[in-house]
Amino acid sequence: MSFVLPEYHAPDFGEARFVNAPDVVFAPAPKDGVAPEGYHATSIYPEYFKVNGQWLLAEESRMDCVAVLRNGKIAVVEFRNLKAGEPVVVGRTEDASQGIYIYANGFQAESSEQETFAFRQGRSRETAYSMDYDSIYELLRYEKDHGKILWVMGPACAFDHDSRAAFAALVRGGYVHGLLAGNALATHDLEASYLRTALGQDIYTQKSMPNGHYNHIDTLNAVRNYGSTAAFIQAGKATDGIIYECVTHNIPYVLVGSVRDDGPLPEVYGNVYEGQDAMRALVREATTIICMASTLHTVATGNMTPSYRVVDGVVRPVYFYSVDISEFAVNKLRDRGSLSVRTIVTNVQDFVVNVKKGVL
């Protein structure tokens, strides 16, 4: 059965509670980077604010930010990006009584009756994921032409010959519209093409090569000598893989570094807030996000991803998956407030290969 995008059912603002609700209250930010007392913190769900008698939707939201009136629209702004004097929404009730309404059920279909007690309602390594895979295949086929698919990847995805080849095929097939990662994913993927190893191990046999511990820093040094990853690739030093295909097909990617990075690659953001802004620029366009084996980047991405997106004036859901072999890793994101995440506990290398087979 082909994928059908769920329809959004907006609140009925003709109801008395909305008609009789007061306009939302704004207070000026007292200084740059500081919200006024009683500020309203945003969530992952659609939020409406009554301004001059009209209920306005915050169209580009993220959790743990503040709502600001900019150019007649509600902008959702990180605390660090607030400007002194900007009108910030204040109020901490979310039931319309203060002109603020959080709407969590806009995409909810009529639910069937569920048993009070039932086994295996959580997500674990024992969960059957056959239906999840089939759903992902259908979703990706839809999103290829109607949305933007953003992938978040840890270095495990580059350590295996088959998973590298599978993801490269997904890029060529049009199933990748953006990539978020750290220095390690890109470094080891380039190493795999340049020297056929990842962290010094053959990417197919996993056999350690003589002096293999030099290989990733040799790769980093070589890329830095060329000045950029694109120049390294254009010189023929990397001829396949994840980053090669992204560069070749003009797929945007954002690499945000950490204190443990070697090198790093020239494109890696060393300033985490500049990196966060670059990540959010891609997240703002994404309609499906799939995170694989990178707890730090997964939680970071989840915390800046709302449950919805406005595309051509239509509110639609954002699909968010977290894939990891660790139950702890996939559950951590949900614990951090990203309640709309769908989790799959499996080896991400196998996951990528399965997705490639399912859609290509």
N, C-alpha and C positions, 0 to 999 in steps of 0.2 A: 504494500500500500504506500503510495507516495506521500510525502510530507505536506501537511497543511499548517500554515502559520496560525496559531491561536488568535482569535479576535479579542481586542481590548474593549471592555465595557466600562466606559467612563462613569464617574459618580453622577447621580441625578441631582444637579445643582438647583433644581426647582423645588427640592424638599425644603421644608420649613427650617430645619437646622442650618442649612446653608444660606437660605435667603435672609434669615434673622441674625446670622453670625456677623460680628463686627469686622471691619477691615483689620488686617494684620498691623501690628505696631512695629515701627522701625526705630532704631536708636543709632546714633552715629558711632562709628568705630573711634575710640578715644585716641588711638595713635596707630601708626603703621604696624601691622602684624598682631594687633590686639582687638578682640571682639568686646562689645559692651557687656555689662552684667545682664544675665538672663537671656543670653543669645540662644537661638534654636539650633541644635545640631542635627544635621541631615542623616538620612538612612539610605538603604539600598532601594527603597520602594518609591513609587511615584508620590510626589508631594505637591499639594496645591496651596496657594497663598492668596487670600482675598485682598486685592488692591483696587481701590476706587470702585468697589462693588463688583469687581470681576475676579473670578477664581483663575489664577495663573498657574500653570504647571511649570515646575523647574525641569527644563528639557534635558539638561546635561548635568546629572547629579553624581555624587559619590558620598559615601558614608563619612561621618566625623568631620564634616565641613560646616560652613555657615552659609545662609541664604542672604544674598545682597541684591538690592534693586539697582540694575544697571541698564540704562537706555530703555526703560519701560519694561524690562524682562527680569525674571528671577534668575540670577546667576549663582551657582554653587561654587564657593571659593574656599581654598585652603586658608587656614589662619595666617600663614606666613605671607600670603598674597593680598591680605587686606590692606586698604589704604585709609589713612586717617580721614574721618569725616564721612566715609561711605555709609549709606543707610543699611543697617543690618537687621534682619528679622529677630525680634525677641518674643519669647513665649515658649512654654514647655508643655502645653497640652496639645494633643494631636487629633482632637475630635471635632474640629471646626469652631470650638467655643472661643478661641483666640485668633480666628482667621487663618488657622493652620490645619491642614487635613492630610494625613498619611493614608494612602489607599493601597492596601496589600493584596487585594483580591481581584484586581482588574482582569486577569487572565484565567481566573479559576472557573473550570467547568463544573457542572453539577456532579458531585461526588457520589459514588455508589456506597451502599451501606458496608461498613467495615466491622469486623469482629473486634470485640474489646480485647481479647487475648489471642495472639497468634505468634507462631515461631518465626524467626529470621526476618524481622522487620528492619533491622539495621543493615549497614554495609560493611562487609568484611571479606577476608580472603575466601570464605566459604560461599559467598553470594554468587548466584548464577547471573552472568552478565550477557547472555546471548541476546536478550531483547535490547539491552543497552547498545550493543554493537550495531544491531540492525537499525535502531533509532538514529545512531550517529551517522551511519551511511546515508540514510534518507535526509537527515538534516544538512549534511555537508553538500549533497547534491543540490539541495535547494539554495543554500547559502552561496555556493559557487557563483550563481547568477543573480541572486537577489540580496546578498548581504556582504559582510566582511568577516573573514575567518582569521582570528589572531591566535598564534601558538606561543606558548611559554615553555621553554625547554631547558632542562638541566643537561650537564655533560654526558650523562649515561646514554643519551640519544646518539652521541657521536662515537661511542666506544665500540659499536658493533657494525660490521660490514652491511648486513641486511637492513638494519634500521636506517642507516645513512642513505642507502640506495632507495629505500621506500619513501623516506621523507623528500628526497630529491625529486622523486617521481610525482609526489603530491604537489610540489612547487610547480613543476612543468605542467601538471594537469589542471592548474588553476585553483587548487584548494588551499592556497596559502596567500593571505593578503597582508600579513605582517608577522614579525617574529620578535619576541622579547627574550633576553637571555643575559647571562653574565659572560665574563671574559673566558671562562673555561670551556663552555660549549663551542664557541667560535674557534678558540685556539686548538682544541683537540680535533675538531672537524677539519680545520686547515692542515693540521699535522697529519691527519689520516690521508689526505690527498697528496701532500708534499712528500711524506716519508713512509706512508702506508702503515703507520702506527698511531696509537692513541695512548698517551702516557708511556710510550716506549714499548707497548705490546702490539703485535700484529693484530689488525682489526678483524681478521677472520679467524685465525688460529688461537689468538690470545697468548701466543708465545712471546716471552720477553726477548727483545733484541739486544745484542751487545751495545753497551753504553746508551741504552734506550732512554735512560733518565735524562739525557741531554736533548731528546728529540723535541719536546714541546717548547723548551726555551730556544733551541735552534730555530724552530719555526717562528716564534715570536720575534726573535732578532732579525730574521730574514724579512718578515713583514714590515717591521719598523724601518729597516733599511730602504725598503721601497716607498715608505711614507704613508701607505694606506693599504687596506685589504684589497680594494679594487685594483690598485696598481699591481699588487702582488699577483692577482688573478689574471690581469691583462698581460702580464709578462709570461704567463703559462706555467707558473709555479704551482698553482692549484687548478685542477681540471675536472673535479667532480665534487659532489657532496652538498651539504646543507647550505653553507655560506656561498659557495660557488654558484648554486642555482639562484639564490636570493639576489646576488649581485648581477648575474646574467639576465635575470628577468625583472630587474628593478623593483624587487620586493623590499619595502622598508624594514629595517631591523634596528633595534635599540639594545645596546650592550651596556649594562650598568655594573660597575666594578665593586669590589669589596676590599677590605684591608689585607686580605691574604693573596691578592692577585700577583702573579708574576708578569713581567713585561710592563704594562699590559699591551694589548693590541691598540693601535692608534685611535680607533673609534670609540674605545671604552670611556664612558663617563666616569670621571673620578669624583666629581661633586654629586653627591647622592640626590640633592634637590633638583639640580639640572637634569639628572637622569630620571627622576620621578616625573618631571614635567614632560620629558620626551616620551616616557612610557604612557603617560595619560593622553598625550596627543594621539597615539595609536588606539588606546582603549576607547577614546571618545567615538571612534568610527566603527568599532567592532560590534558585531551582532552575535557572534559565537566565539568563545574563548576556550581553548583546550590547554591545560597546564600539565606538564609532565616532568616528574622527578626533579623538582626544584622547589623545596619548601619555602625558602626565603622569597623567591620571585613570585611564587604562587600566592602567598599571603599578601604580598605587596600589590599584586595585580588585583586580587579579589577585593582588597580594601578600597580600590579606586573604581570598581565596576558596579554600576547600578543593575537592578533587575530588569530594566527596560531601556529602550532607546526610541527617540522620535526620528523617523525616517520619512521624508517628504510629507510631513504633517501628520503621519500616522504613528501611534504608539504601538510598539511591538516588543516582545520579550527579548532579553539577552540570554543566550544559553551559555552556561559556564560549567566546565568539567575540570575536575582535578583527578589526575591519574598518577598513582604511585604504588610501589610494591609494599609500602609501609602503611598500615592502618592509621597509625599515629599521624602521619603526614597529611593524609586526606581529611582526617577529622579535625585537625588543627585549624584549617581554614574555616570550617563551620563554627568552631568555637570562637573565632574572631569576628563573628557577625555576618559572614557571607552566607546567609541562610539559603540562598537559591542555588548553591553549588550542587552538582551531581557528582558523585564520587565513584571511582572504579579502582579496585585494589588489584593490581597486576603488574607484571614486568613491562615497563614502558617500551622497551625494544620490541617485544612481541606485539604490544598494542599498535605501534606505528605500522608494523608489517601487516597486521590484520586490517587496519583502516585502509591502507593502500590497496590490498586485495579486494576489499569490500566496495571501493568506489571507482577503481580503474580496471 
